[in-house]
């Protein structure tokens, strides 16, 4: 039998109604709150990053295959490439690839009765699959068989700026260096999309690819590139490198969306730093709270320590008693912290009761995304740190002298 653990467990269970019981409850609550804050922080930071990334991926995919552009100008390339069905079939066979879609890009000016605004039209085919993360209002583009659709889709942000609504008509003006005069097309607003990400909503409109090909005087198989969607964004770098090394020849190359939007992803990286700082602070708070509580308990139970010394228990065994004691308190606090923090996150995930201004945070409510590995790491590291940092308070046991302590009742 492990005698120090037995004494610690019995001592913990028999402190009802005493000052020690109050200190124990206080230590458990402080540890639970620290762990809960860490769990909520990690889940909310991960949720924020995950939501922003998914909103970008919903419109852009995860990997682009295009002609090499040293400026990474998001496919604003006037030189077309020829659609290669064999390349598409090869890319589709790569693990984790869900969809490969070709696209064409064309800058344009949208002109309404009272307003005008610049935009980039993304031409797609009727088989293009929209992500479930995009919100739609109105109708999607109706692709005819014989000619290009005279419809476009704009973001809700752009429509509000131009003061237009679904069903309204507008004029598209295309400027091209090869022509001395602009080319114009009259189109109807079929519907509105909304991602909540300013870099996407203010930048892109959606149209029939054949409209872009007609304006550019391209053949039916001329495109700007391929958009590759994956089942998990963590494989983007691997898939992009595999496509580039295995299937592409110059001047074709592959980009991840991270390379096309470096400022957004760098900003998300800074959020990680803030999260780590908060985790470090809360871990220190948990250790200090538990350490202070243990010192108080040792002082309060000095008679028990003196008695154990008198009965022959050495300082090492006595330290083990209080280390087990702190471990049990920390374990109870971590368990309660997981229940409270995890429960709060689940409620937010299901109800979204914490709202956010979308124009600032790109989302309507505080997002939650659980990473069970990180939560388990928080629990284990907190427990280990608490136990390791309790060695210093237990050194006080050496200074307790049974002859001086036991003479008082």
C-alpha positions in Angstrom: 0.0 0.0 0.0 1.2 3.5 -0.8 1.0 5.0 2.7 1.5 8.7 1.7 -1.2 8.5 -0.9 -3.5 6.7 1.5 -3.0 9.5 4.2 -3.5 12.2 1.6 -6.7 10.7 0.3 -8.2 10.1 3.8 -7.1 13.5 5.0 -8.8 15.2 2.0 -12.1 13.4 2.5 -12.3 14.2 6.3 -12.0 17.9 6.3 -15.6 18.9 6.3 -16.5 22.0 8.3 -12.9 23.0 9.1 -10.7 25.9 8.0 -8.7 23.4 5.9 -11.9 22.5 4.0 -12.4 26.1 3.1 -8.8 26.4 1.8 -9.2 23.2 -0.2 -12.4 24.4 -1.8 -10.8 27.8 -2.6 -7.8 26.0 -4.2 -10.0 23.7 -6.3 -12.2 26.7 -7.5 -9.1 28.8 -8.3 -7.5 25.9 -10.3 -10.9 25.2 -12.0 -11.3 28.8 -13.1 -7.7 28.9 -14.5 -8.2 25.7 -16.4 -11.6 26.9 -17.7 -10.2 30.2 -18.9 -7.4 28.3 -20.7 -9.9 25.9 -22.4 -12.2 28.7 -23.4 -9.3 30.8 -24.7 -7.9 27.9 -26.8 -11.3 26.9 -28.2 -12.2 30.5 -29.1 -8.8 31.3 -30.7 -8.9 28.1 -32.7 -12.5 28.8 -33.6 -11.6 32.3 -34.8 -8.7 31.1 -36.9 -10.7 28.1 -38.3 -13.7 30.3 -39.2 -11.6 33.0 -41.0 -9.7 30.3 -42.9 -12.8 28.4 -43.9 -14.4 31.6 -45.1 -11.4 32.3 -47.4 -11.2 28.7 -48.5 -15.0 28.7 -49.3 -14.4 31.1 -52.2 -10.8 30.4 -53.2 -10.3 26.7 -52.4 -7.0 25.5 -50.8 -4.5 25.3 -53.7 -4.3 27.1 -57.1 -2.6 25.8 -60.2 -1.8 28.7 -62.5 0.8 30.3 -64.7 3.8 31.5 -62.7 3.3 35.1 -61.4 6.2 36.5 -59.4 3.8 39.1 -57.8 1.2 36.5 -56.7 -1.5 38.9 -58.0 -4.4 36.5 -57.4 -4.7 35.3 -60.9 -5.0 38.7 -62.6 -3.2 37.2 -65.5 -4.2 38.1 -69.1 -2.3 35.1 -70.6 -4.6 32.1 -70.7 -3.6 28.4 -70.3 -5.3 25.6 -72.1 -7.6 23.3 -70.0 -6.0 19.9 -69.5 -8.4 17.2 -68.5 -5.6 14.7 -67.9 -4.0 17.0 -65.4 -7.4 17.5 -63.7 -7.9 13.7 -63.5 -4.4 13.3 -62.0 -5.0 15.9 -59.3 -8.3 14.4 -58.4 -6.5 11.1 -57.6 -4.3 12.8 -55.0 -5.5 11.8 -51.4 -7.6 14.5 -49.6 -8.5 16.2 -52.9 -12.3 16.7 -53.0 -12.8 19.0 -56.1 -10.8 20.5 -58.9 -12.5 23.4 -60.7 -11.2 25.6 -63.5 -11.8 29.3 -63.5 -11.2 32.6 -65.3 -10.6 36.0 -63.8 -11.4 39.4 -65.3 -11.3 42.9 -63.6 -14.4 45.0 -64.4 -16.2 48.2 -63.4 -19.8 47.8 -62.3 -21.9 50.8 -63.3 -25.4 51.3 -62.0 -27.7 54.3 -62.4 -26.1 56.3 -59.5 -22.9 54.4 -58.5 -19.9 52.6 -59.9 -17.3 50.3 -58.3 -14.4 48.2 -59.4 -14.5 44.4 -58.9 -12.8 41.2 -60.1 -15.2 38.8 -61.8 -14.5 35.1 -61.2 -15.9 33.0 -64.1 -17.0 29.5 -63.2 -18.7 26.6 -64.9 -22.2 25.3 -64.1 -20.6 22.3 -62.3 -18.8 24.5 -59.8 -19.6 23.5 -56.2 -20.1 26.3 -53.7 -19.0 25.7 -50.1 -21.7 25.3 -47.5 -20.0 28.1 -45.5 -21.1 30.7 -48.0 -24.5 32.4 -47.3 -26.7 33.0 -50.4 -29.6 35.3 -51.0 -31.7 35.2 -54.1 -30.8 32.8 -57.0 -27.6 31.3 -58.3 -26.6 31.9 -61.9 -28.7 30.1 -64.5 -26.3 28.7 -67.1 -27.8 28.4 -70.6 -26.6 25.8 -73.1 -26.0 27.9 -76.2 -24.4 31.1 -74.9 -23.0 32.7 -71.7 -25.3 33.7 -68.8 -26.1 37.4 -68.6 -26.2 37.2 -64.8 -23.7 37.7 -62.1 -23.6 37.3 -58.3 -22.1 39.9 -56.0 -21.4 40.0 -52.3 -23.9 41.6 -50.0 -21.2 44.2 -49.2 -20.8 45.3 -52.8 -24.6 45.3 -53.4 -25.1 47.6 -50.4 -22.3 49.9 -51.6 -23.9 50.1 -55.1 -27.4 50.4 -53.7 -28.8 47.5 -55.8 -30.8 44.4 -55.0 -31.5 41.0 -56.5 -33.1 41.3 -60.0 -31.7 44.7 -60.8 -29.7 45.2 -64.0 -26.3 46.9 -64.3 -23.5 47.5 -66.8 -20.1 45.8 -66.8 -17.3 47.9 -68.2 -14.1 46.1 -69.2 -10.9 47.9 -69.9 -8.2 46.2 -71.9 -4.8 47.5 -73.0 -5.2 45.7 -76.3 -8.4 47.7 -77.1 -8.7 51.4 -77.6 -12.3 51.5 -76.2 -14.0 49.8 -73.3 -16.2 46.8 -73.8 -19.6 46.8 -72.1 -22.1 44.1 -71.1 -25.5 44.5 -69.5 -26.2 41.9 -66.9 -28.7 41.1 -64.1 -27.9 40.6 -60.4 -29.1 37.0 -59.9 -28.2 36.7 -56.2 -26.0 37.7 -53.3 -23.3 35.8 -51.5 -21.7 36.6 -48.1 -18.6 35.2 -46.5 -18.0 38.0 -43.9 -14.3 38.4 -45.0 -13.7 41.9 -46.3 -10.8 40.7 -48.5 -13.2 38.4 -50.4 -16.5 40.2 -50.3 -15.2 43.5 -51.5 -13.0 41.9 -54.2 -14.9 39.2 -56.0 -18.1 38.8 -58.1 -19.1 35.6 -59.8 -20.1 35.1 -63.4 -20.3 32.6 -66.2 -16.8 31.6 -67.3 -17.9 32.0 -70.9 -18.5 35.7 -70.3 -14.9 36.2 -69.3 -13.7 34.1 -72.3 -15.8 36.1 -74.7 -14.5 39.5 -73.3 -10.9 38.2 -73.5 -11.5 36.7 -77.0 -10.4 33.3 -75.7 -11.3 29.9 -77.0 -13.7 27.7 -75.0 -10.8 25.8 -73.4 -8.8 28.9 -72.3 -8.8 29.5 -68.5 -6.7 31.2 -65.9 -6.1 28.2 -63.6 -7.5 25.4 -61.5 -8.9 25.7 -58.0 -8.2 22.6 -55.8 -10.4 22.0 -52.7 -9.3 19.6 -49.9 -11.0 17.8 -47.1 -8.6 19.4 -44.6 -6.6 22.6 -44.9 -3.6 21.2 -43.1 -2.7 19.2 -46.2 -2.5 22.3 -48.5 1.3 22.6 -48.4 1.8 18.9 -49.0 -0.7 18.7 -51.9 0.6 21.9 -53.5 4.2 20.6 -53.4 3.2 17.2 -54.7 1.3 18.7 -57.7 4.2 21.1 -58.5 6.9 18.3 -58.3 4.9 15.5 -59.9 2.7 17.0 -62.6 3.6 20.5 -63.5 6.1 21.9 -66.0 7.1 25.6 -66.4 5.5 28.0 -66.7 2.8 26.3 -64.6 3.1 26.5 -60.8 1.0 25.8 -57.7 0.2 28.2 -54.9 -1.5 27.6 -51.5 -4.1 30.2 -50.5 -1.7 31.1 -47.6 0.7 32.4 -50.3 -2.0 34.4 -52.0 -3.2 36.0 -48.8 0.0 36.3 -46.6 -1.2 39.3 -44.6 -4.4 37.5 -43.4 -2.5 34.4 -42.4 0.2 36.4 -40.7 -2.4 38.2 -38.7 -3.9 34.9 -37.7 -0.4 33.8 -36.6 -0.3 36.9 -34.2 -3.5 35.7 -32.6 -1.6 32.4 -31.7 1.0 34.5 -29.8 -1.7 36.2 -27.8 -3.3 32.9 -26.9 0.0 31.4 -25.7 0.7 34.5 -23.5 -2.8 34.1 -21.9 -2.2 30.3 -21.4 1.1 31.0 -19.7 -0.4 33.7 -17.4 -3.3 31.4 -16.4 -0.9 28.5 -15.7 1.2 30.7 -13.4 -2.0 31.9 -11.6 -3.1 28.2 -11.1 0.4 27.3 -9.7 0.5 30.3 -7.4 -3.0 29.7 -6.1 -2.3 26.1 -5.4 1.1 26.8 -3.8 -0.4 29.4 -1.5 -3.1 27.0 -0.5 -0.7 24.2 0.2 1.5 26.5 2.5 -1.6 27.4 4.5 -2.6 23.8 4.8 0.8 22.7 5.9 0.8 25.5 8.6 -2.7 24.6 9.6 -1.9 20.9 9.9 1.5 21.4 11.6 0.2 19.1 14.5 -0.4 16.3 12.1 3.0 16.8 10.6 4.6 16.8 14.1 2.7 13.6 15.0 3.8 11.8 11.8 7.4 12.8 12.5 7.1 11.5 16.1 5.7 8.2 14.8 8.8 7.9 12.6 7.7 9.2 9.2 10.7 10.9 7.4 10.6 14.3 5.7 10.6 12.6 2.3 7.4 10.6 3.0 5.8 13.7 4.6 6.5 15.7 1.5 5.0 12.9 -0.6 1.8 13.2 1.5 1.3 16.9 0.6 2.4 16.3 -3.0 -0.3 13.7 -3.4 -2.6 16.1 -1.6 -1.8 18.9 -4.0 -2.1 16.5 -6.9 -5.6 15.5 -5.8 -6.7 19.1 -5.4 -5.2 20.0 -8.8 -6.9 17.0 -10.4 -10.3 18.0 -8.9 -9.8 21.6 -10.1 -8.8 20.4 -13.6 -11.8 18.1 -13.8 -14.2 20.9 -12.7 -12.4 23.3 -15.1 -13.0 21.0 -18.0 -16.7 20.6 -17.1 -17.2 24.3 -16.7 -15.0 25.5 -19.6 -16.1 22.8 -22.0 -19.7 23.3 -21.1 -19.5 27.0 -21.7 -17.9 26.4 -25.1 -20.6 23.8 -26.1 -23.4 26.2 -25.1 -21.7 29.0 -27.3 -21.2 26.5 -30.1 -24.9 25.4 -30.1 -26.5 28.8 -29.4 -24.0 31.5 -30.3 -25.2 33.7 -27.5 -22.0 35.8 -27.5 -22.5 38.1 -30.5 -19.7 40.0 -32.4 -19.8 43.0 -34.8 -19.2 41.3 -38.1 -17.7 44.3 -39.8 -14.8 44.1 -37.3 -14.4 40.4 -36.6 -15.7 38.9 -39.9 -18.3 36.8 -38.1 -21.6 37.3 -36.3 -20.8 35.4 -33.1 -17.8 34.1 -31.2 -16.8 30.9 -32.9 -15.7 27.7 -31.0 -13.5 25.0 -32.4 -12.4 22.1 -30.1 -8.9 20.7 -30.5 -8.9 17.8 -28.0 -5.2 17.3 -28.2 -4.6 20.9 -27.0 -7.2 20.5 -24.2 -5.5 17.3 -23.0 -2.2 19.0 -23.2 -3.5 21.8 -21.0 -4.8 19.3 -18.4 -1.6 17.3 -18.3 0.8 20.3 -18.2 -1.2 22.0 -15.6 -1.2 18.9 -13.3 2.5 18.3 -13.8 3.4 22.0 -13.2 1.3 22.1 -10.1 2.9 19.0 -8.6 6.4 20.1 -9.6 6.0 23.6 -8.2 4.7 22.2 -4.9 8.2 20.9 -3.9 9.2 24.4 -2.6 6.2 24.8 -0.2 6.8 21.3 1.2 10.3 22.2 2.3 8.6 24.0 5.2 8.0 20.6 6.7 11.6 20.4 7.7 11.3 23.4 10.0 8.3 21.9 12.0 9.7 20.7 15.4 7.4 18.1 17.1 8.5 19.1 20.6 7.4 22.7 20.1 4.2 22.0 18.2 2.8 19.1 20.3 3.0 21.0 23.6 0.0 23.1 22.5 -3.4 21.6 22.2 
